[in-house]
Amino acid sequence: MQKTYRLENLSCTSCAAKFEKNVRALPEINEVNLNFGASKMTVDGNVSIEELEKAGAFDHIRVFPEKERVEYIPFYKRRQSIETIISLVLLIAGVIVSFQTSETDPVAIGLFAGSMLVGGYQMFWTGLRNLSKLQFDMKTLMTIAIIGAVIIGEWREGAVVVFLFAVSEALESFSMNKARQSIRGLMDLAPARALIQRRGELLELDTEDIRIGDVLIVKPGQKIAMDGSVLRGTSSVNQAAITGESIPAAKQAGDEVFAGTLNEEGALEVTVTKRVEDTTIAKIIHLVEEAQAEKAPSQKFVDRFAKYYTPAIIAIAFLVAIVPGLITGNWELWVYQGLAVLVVGCPCALVVSTPVAIVTAIGNAARQGVLIKGGIHLEETGRINAIAFDKTGTLTKGYPEVTDVYAENGYTNEEVLKIAASVEVMSQHPLARAITLEAEEVYPYADFGSVTGKGAHAVINGLLIYVGSFNWAEEFGFTVPDKYRQLQESGKSVMAVFSEMELIGAVAVADAIREDSPEIIRKLKEMGIEETIMLTGDHPVTARAIASQIGVKDVRAGLMPEDKLSAIKKLQHAYGRVAMVGDGVNDAPALAASTIGIAMGGAGTDAALETADIALMADDLEKLPYTIRLSRKTLRIIKENIVFALGLKIIALLLIIPGWLTLWIAIFADMGATLLVIMNALRLVKIQK
């Protein structure tokens, strides 16, 4: 039986790997999948929470059922932080006593030993057990170094090393918890209980007990607990948690609402359409957690490197301790230097350099309404050379709007639009809807009728009015002006408005471009994207007209879904890494074939979540430059972190040559590198749209 658990006190990647290994060793366990970034574990097998916590007892790991809310413990109240403070107090007391007497004073030694035990008892226990099994991780290396320091009488330095290592571990734990807060925040968005109406009865139920078809009662100021469709009521709903957009969306009967969003004004009755585990917010949480679990290429490289790096450091430390000692006879100096090499060689900073950056970046993106489905997609986005766009619903709004109105024979533009809307008010055609939405009011109408392939007609103010094609107008003997045809040639749908006696005017309708599309294309070019391409199934004339307004030069029109797939493959051959931005449904083949598939959330949240590597939940193209910028910043920070982690250690190791490397310098090099990579990675929290 498969169950998912939340974990507390999971402080480092090596601890996570060891915990997973211990759980796998338990009887009746079939499969274990531990997600360090999300601090979550899925177990397939018959096992109790007590058995799991026993497997994690080496690091005091606590295990909770997934649905149970885990109480967040502030940093200063954590056991690890308290132990570190006590260790510091004992260390300071020991230093004071040693300065007043000597380092060999029994009281000073006792205080230093107490500092080491309080700050490092977990490390010692784990390190000794690893040593007995010949397993070499950073705690094993530190344990060997501390024991060596005690043997050669360096109690004070040993205590300082333990304290600084405890500080490093506490800060690493703090940084990972901070990175995980984005998921905690998402989990806490949707209420755990809600008021529902079932068979005429009002019930307050846990969300797990709410069924599809129940009616959710949402009062002003309340959060919506479940995904659903508005049955009754009107309101504005703040959907920032789902889409990242700050402006509340107007909702009325028939509109979709999401769990975790805030009902700001009116009362709503919402028909529940999804169970709690299938809501959009639940899918987002799942996707973010899966993304944080997936190792990015940089992380895989670091893991492989660390696998060979640790044994190499042990070998170097052994050689430093033995070879110069044999030559010079100064065993104390070179054994000390060898111990310092073990400390400085701990791969802690290197191991944490990539995951903390990936987890932080993906969490930041989720808060901005951008879902990135893994570290590999985050990294690849920063390397793309060209971006292909679908037209409808991506570069354009995806629905027709009135763009031009012409008037003839003494009529005004407002009158032409009002007359056309009065005829079209009963029509179901999308172009008719665009006209009626544009008009502020209509005349009384009667005897509505439509003629397939030509248009519609109705009696307006006692006069039979026609709205339709140019050919229909010409059948009545009217000459269509060239300016109307020029509008049509520019890719717009133009309808003539006329009576049996005269041409009244024309109304042009088109799928209007998004206001920010030209600016987005310009930004992408400034960012160094080599080429932007439009892939569309529309007529070439329409496609070229819209592309020229937006600033896209490479236009490929009249494409079926399979043609878009073929076009993506050709673009990849020409440009290498190519992203495809589409609506997540009819563009699915092209999205799947591209280096990075980016779906617009407006095409349907589920489709956007399921189809692409990245989903822009707010249906906002402005998030595209932000995502590329975040990806490039993450790549840069990962490279900087690897340089910091290795660079400081190399500099410290070079101090072996003149014999200057001390345990103090070693621990500062190790802890300094760890703090640098953590603080550097946390800069990703601040990147905004």
Secondary structure, 3 states (H helix, E strand, C coil): CEEEEEEECCCCHHHHHHHHHHHHCCCCEEEEEEECCCCEEEEEECCCHHHHHHHCHHHCCEEEECCCCCCCCCHHHCHHHHHHHHHHHHHHHHHHHHHHCCCCCHHHHHHHHHHHHHHHHHHHHHHHHHHHCCCCCHHHHHHHHHHHHHHCCCHHHHHHHHHHHHHHHHHHHHHHHHHHHHHHHHHCCCCCEEEEEECCEEEEEEHHHCCCCCEEEECCCCECCCCEEEEECCEEEECHHHHCCCCCEEECCCCEECCCCEECCCCEEEEECCCHHHCHHHHHHHHHHHHHHCCCHHHHHHHHHHHHHHHHHHHHHHHHHHHHHHHHCCHHHHHHHHHHHHHHCCCHHHHHCCHHHHHHHHHHHHHCCEEECCHHHHHHHCCCCEEEEEHHHHHEEEEEEEEEEEECCCCCHHHHHHHHHHHHCCCCCHHHHHHHHHCCCCCCEEEEEEECCCEEEEEECCEEEEEECHHHHHHCCCCCCHHHHHHHHCCCEEEEEEECCCEEEEEEEEEEECCCHHHHHHHHHHCCCCEEEEECCCCHHHHHHHHHHHCCCEEECCCCHHHHHHHHHHHHHHHCCEEEEECCCCCHHHHHHCCEEEEEHHHCHHHHHHHCCEEECCCCCCHHHHHHHHHHHHHHHHHHHHHHHHHHHHHHHHCCCCCCCCHHHHHHHHHHHHHHHHHHHHHHHHCCC
